[in-house]
Amino acid sequence: MVNTTYRSLAGRLAELGMVSEDEATAALAALGEPPPDLDDEPEEADVLDVLDECGLVVWAPAGDVDDLEEGYREILESAAQCGGGLSVAGVELVEDEDGEESLHFLRDGEPVWWVLEHESGEQLDLLTVMECIDDLEPGGADPRMFYALPGEEHDEDDVYVLATPEQARALHDEFGLDLEGLDRVKQPHTEPPSAEPGTLDWYMQSDRGRMTGSARDFLDRWTSGMDAALARWRAEYLPADFPFDFSPGSLDALEPLVLERLADWDSVIVAGNDPFVSGAVRYLGESMLREVPSRWGYQDLGLSDSYDRIPMIRSNTPQGFTQTVVPLHRIAALAKERERGMLAESSRFLQDAVDSHRKAVAARRA
């Protein structure tokens, strides 16, 4: 952290384009009576107070709240106000028949779900808030994102600062704010899909609106070439009596073929581009599509994680409920664990997501 004063902080915020000079001056004047000496050096809490007065901060309380639904509503509305371009309405805390809780609200008229887990009846699920607050980030070409500053102690509030990547880096390097996620890539927010909500087309349109161009191109090639690729794979690698009907029973029949060719987890990862493995990935994925409402997905964000640049199957559920299964990972797990029935079980994760969403919708209508 470089040496700074309240005066230089206000000037730097204006220079970074976070606020105007007048807004920065007004924020300093609103800090209290008496106002701070402009030549004093602010602490981290003081910097957050200035950002708060500028309307760039969302607070998520760690302690007990009087009403959970109202607590979430305040966070959502505060986040929407920060961005200045979103509306939030219809905030509702939902409890389904099994006692599972979720939050439903409308973002610019589009339904959004957050799945919640409360450790007590009076405290907000701050982990879900942290994972999902990007749902309230500005859309369009606005590059600003919410950067988290979690409370250091169990009873300290979490804080979210709305900033561009360059602004967040400056707040970190120059003013000592230990913001998380400085290297993350913003998922674009697009117009709501035009298809009928809840249909396969709706989910696919929603996915494509958030995908990079390279990811859309890959997914188009992958899905358009599916039938031909599977026909070649069947002819070259499967016995004539293989039950090629995409059923759970056919996945049981596929397992010995996988285990015969692949010794362990590492051999699957190394053989990821092997024609047999690629065909097995396609077949497993297509089998899941036929058993559970779901679709192929792909992302290309340049991340070092196990879900980037790899074909996957996503449940046809709102994002809060979505489960993702990577067929290659399931094949690798089979090669490692060598327990029969693992491939057919893959769709269970997707079905659980679909069932959870169905129960939440029923609870809202009750």
N, C-alpha and C positions, 0 to 999 in steps of 0.2 A: 504494500500500500504506500503510495506516495504521500508526502505531507500535503494536507489540504485544509481548507477552511470552509465555513458555511458559504462565504462569498464565492470562493472558487468552485464549490460544489454546484451552486446555482448556475454559475456561468458555464460549467462543463455540461450540465444537463441540457441547457439551451443549445450549446455547441453540438452536442450529440443528436439534437433534434427530438429529444424526448418530450420537451415542453418549450413553450416560448419564454423569452426573458421575463415578460410580465407575469406569466404563470409561476415561474420559479421564484420571483420576488414575492408574490402573494403567498406562496407556500411557506417561505421563511417567516413572513409576518404572522402566519397563522399557527406557528409552532407553540406559542404560549405567551403568558405575561409573567415577567418581562420577556421579550423576544431574546434569543441568544445573541451574544456578541458575534458579529459576522466574521471576526478575525479569529474566533475560537476554532479548534479542530473538532469536528463531529465524531462521535463513536458510531459503531455499526448501527445501533438502535436509532441514533439520530438521523443517519442517512435514510433508513427505512421510513422514519417519520416524515422526512421531506418528500420522499417518493409517494408516500401515502397521501399527503396533502396535494400532490400533483395528480392523484387519481390513477396511479400506476401499480397499486398493490392490492392483493387479495389476502385476507387473513382467514385462516382455518383454525378455529379454537380447539385446543387440546383438552380442555377441561369439560366438566359437565355443562350441558345446555338445557334450557327449560323445555324445549320442544325440538325433537330431531328434524322433523320435516321443515320447520321454520329455520333451523340452523343451516340445512342444505340450501334452502331458498335464498338465504342471505348470501351464501358463497356464490351461488350461480348468478344471482343478479349483480353482485359486485364484480364478478369476472366479466359479465356481459357489458357492464358500464365502462370497465377499463378499455375494452376494445372499441366501444362506441358504435359498433355496427350490427350487433346481434340483439335479438329480443328473446327473453325467456318467459315462458308462461306455463301454467298448468302443472306446477311442481307437486308431485304426489309421492308419498312414501307408501310402498305396497308390501303387504305380507301375504304370501300364498298359503295354500292348504297345508303345506309342510312346515310353515313357520319361516320360510326363506324370505329375505327382504330385498327389495330393489327400489330404485328411485326412477320415476318416470317424469319427463318434462318435455316441453316443446321448445326447440331451438329454431327460431324463424319459421315456426309452423311445422317443423320436421320432428317426429318423435325420437327421443333419445332415452336409452335405458342405462342405468348404472347398477350393477349387482353389488350389494352391500353385505358386510359382515360386522355386526356390532359386538364388541367385547362386553359392553354394558348397555343398559337401556338409556343412559344419559350422555354417552359420548359418541361423537361422529366417527365414521369409518374414514380416518384420514389417509389410509393407504389407497383406498379407492379414489378419493379426491385427488391424490397425487398422480395416480395412473390415468385418470380420465379428464383432468381439468383442461387438457388440450382440446376437448370438445367445445370449449368456449373461446378459443383463440379466434382472432379476426380472420375473415375469409378473403377470397380474391387474391390480389397481388400483395396484400399487406404481409410483410415478413415477420411481424412480431409474434413471439411465443411467450408462454409462461415458464419462467425459470424458478425452480423450487429452492427455498432456503428453509430446510426442516428445522424444527426446534431441537436444540441440543439436549434438552432434558425431556423426560416423559411428559411433563406438565407444561411445556412451552409450545406456543402456537406455531403452526407451520405458516410460512409466508410465501407468496408467489408474486414475482415481479414481471410485468409485461414489458418486453424489450425486444429489439432486433438482436441477432447474434452479435453484431459489432457493439451495440450498446451494452449487452450483458457482459461481454468480455471486458469492456471498460469499467463497468461497475465492480467486476471481480478484481481486475488488476490495479485499478486506481483508488478504489474506495473500500476494498477489503471485504466485499460481500461474497461469501462462500457459496455461490449459486451452483446448483447441480444442473447437469444436462447441457453444458456449454457447447458440446460437439454434436448435439442431436440435430436431425434433419426434420424440418417441418412437413407434416402431412398436409397437402392442400385441402381446403374446404371449398367445395363446389356447390352449385345449385342442386337442390334435391332432385333425385331421379324422376323422370317423367312417367315411368311405368307404374303399374298398379302396386301400391305398397305391399310388401311381403311376398311378392312373386320372385321367381328366379331372375327375371329381367331386372327387377328393382334392385336386387342385391348385386347383380353384375354391373349395372350402371353405377351404383354407389362405389363399388370397388374401382372401376375404371376412372372415376373422377378423382381418386386419390393415388393413382398409380403414375409412375414416371413413364415417359414414352417408351423407354427400352423395355420396361416390364410389360406394358401392353403389347408390344411387338412380340415378345417371347411368348406370352400367354396365347396370343392369336395363332402363332405357329404351332404351339404345343397342342391346342385343342382342335384346330382345323386338320391336323395330320393324325388325329387319334385313331380313326378306324383303319387307315392304311398301315400305321405303325403296329397296331395290335395284330393285324392279319399277318404281317411279316414275322412278328414274334411267335405267333401261334404255329406257323408253318415250320419255322426253323428250330424251335426249342421245346415245344410241347408234344407229348405223345398223342397218337391218333385218338385214343379213348379219353382224353382229358375233357372234363365237363365244362366246356367253355360257355358258361351261362351267367357269369358274374355273381353267382350265389355264394353264401357263406360256405357251402359244401365245396365249391370249386376252390375257395381259398385254402380250405383244409387239404385239398389235393395238390395245391401249389407248394405248400410248405416243404414236403420232402424234396422237391426239385430245388428249392432255394437252399435247403440245408446241405444237399449233396454238392452244390457248387460253391457255397460260401462257408468258410471255416469259422469266422468270428466277425465281430463288429468292425474291426479295422479293415477286413477284407472287403466289406460292403462299401465303406467310404472310399477305399482305393478304387473299387470297381464301379463307382457311381456312374461313369459314362459307358460302362460295358453294355452291349446290346441286350443281353439277358436281363440284367438288373433294370435297365431303363424300361424294358417291356413289363417286368414285374411291377414296377412303380406305376405304370399306366394302368395295368389290370387291377391292382389293388385300389387305386384311386377311383376308377370307373365302377368298381364293385360297391364302394362306399356311396357313390352318387346314387346308385340304384336302390340302396337300402334306406338312406336317410336324406331328407331334404338338404342339399349341400351343393357346393360348386368348386371348381378348380380356382386356385388363386396363385399369385406370384408377386413378389416385391423385389425391387432392385434399388436399395437405398445406400449401398456401399457400407453396410454395417457388418461388424464381425460377430454375427450371431448365427444360430442354427436355422433361422427362418428366412434368411436373406438369400436370394438367387437360387431358390430350390422350389420345385412344384409342390403345392400343398392343397389340402382339401379344407374348406371352411364351411361350418354349419350355416344354414340359411336362417340366421337369427340376427337381431340388432347387435351392434358392436359390443354392448355391455355383456351379452350372453355368449358371444361367439367363441367357439372352440375350434382349434386348428389341429389337423393331423397331417404330418409329413410322411407320405408313404415310404420314402427311403429310410426314414428313421425307424419305422415299424419293421421293415425288413432287416435293418441292422440289429434291432433289438431281438428279433427272432434268431438271427445268426449267433448272437451273444448268449441269450438265455436258453435257446434250443428247447423251448416249451411249446408243445403243439397247441394250436388254437389261437395263437396270438394274432394272426392276420385277420381272422374272422371277428376277433374282438375289437379291431381298430375302430369300427363304426360306433362303438358304445359311447365314446367320448362325444361324438357328434350328436348322438341321440339324447344324451343327458342334457346338452345345451338346448336342443329343440324342446324337450319336455319342460325344462326350467322356464323357458320363455312362455310356453303355452300356459303353464300354471300362473305365471305372473299376469298375463293378459286376462285370464279367467278371474283372478282376484280383483283386478281393476273393475271388471264389469259387474262383479257381485254387489 
